[in-house]
Amino acid sequence: MYNVKISSKHQITIGKEAFEAAGLREGDIVTVRALGPGRVEVVTMQSVLEQHAGAFDGGNEMRDTIEELRSEWD
């Protein structure tokens, strides 16, 4: 566990050991969610995508429907 100070811009720095232990990489896009008073969760978007991968059936049908709707806007 590491203690860090929150800056005036609401920023924190994740220490190297915690950063590496969490499997984070420079350039990762993360989601930050408040879990309650004094608690936040940081999750990489890759983790979110992997969690929901395959959740929707009919990918090609959905893509075709989206393209059809987009063509109506032109």
C-alpha positions in Angstrom: 0.0 0.0 0.0 1.3 3.4 -0.9 0.4 6.9 0.4 0.1 9.6 -2.3 -1.0 13.2 -2.1 -3.9 14.5 -4.2 -2.8 17.6 -6.2 -4.8 20.8 -6.5 -5.9 19.5 -9.9 -7.3 16.3 -8.4 -4.5 14.2 -9.7 -2.5 11.4 -8.1 0.7 9.6 -9.2 0.6 5.8 -9.1 3.8 4.4 -7.7 5.9 2.2 -10.0 5.4 -1.0 -7.9 1.6 -0.6 -7.8 1.5 0.4 -11.5 3.4 -2.7 -12.5 1.6 -5.0 -10.1 -1.8 -3.8 -11.6 -0.5 -4.6 -15.1 -0.9 -1.0 -16.2 1.0 0.4 -19.2 1.8 3.9 -20.3 -0.9 5.1 -22.6 -3.6 2.8 -21.2 -7.1 4.3 -21.1 -8.7 3.8 -17.7 -12.1 4.3 -16.2 -12.3 5.7 -12.7 -15.3 4.9 -10.6 -16.2 6.1 -7.0 -17.0 3.2 -4.8 -18.0 5.2 -1.8 -16.4 7.8 0.5 -12.7 7.6 0.2 -12.6 4.8 -2.3 -12.1 4.7 -6.1 -11.5 1.9 -8.6 -9.3 2.3 -11.6 -10.0 -0.2 -14.5 -8.4 -0.3 -17.9 -10.7 -0.1 -20.8 -9.1 -3.3 -22.1 -10.4 -5.1 -19.0 -13.9 -3.7 -19.6 -13.8 -4.8 -23.3 -12.6 -8.3 -22.4 -15.3 -8.6 -19.8 -18.0 -7.8 -22.3 -16.5 -9.4 -25.4 -19.0 -11.6 -27.2 -22.0 -10.2 -25.2 -23.8 -9.2 -28.3 -24.9 -11.7 -31.0 -25.2 -10.9 -34.7 -22.3 -8.5 -35.0 -22.6 -8.4 -38.8 -26.3 -7.8 -38.7 -25.8 -5.0 -36.1 -23.1 -3.4 -38.3 -25.4 -3.5 -41.3 -28.2 -1.9 -39.3 -25.9 0.8 -38.1 -24.7 1.5 -41.6 -28.2 1.6 -42.9 -29.2 4.1 -40.2 -26.1 6.2 -40.9 -27.0 6.3 -44.6 -30.4 7.8 -43.7 -28.7 10.8 -42.1 -26.9 11.8 -45.4 
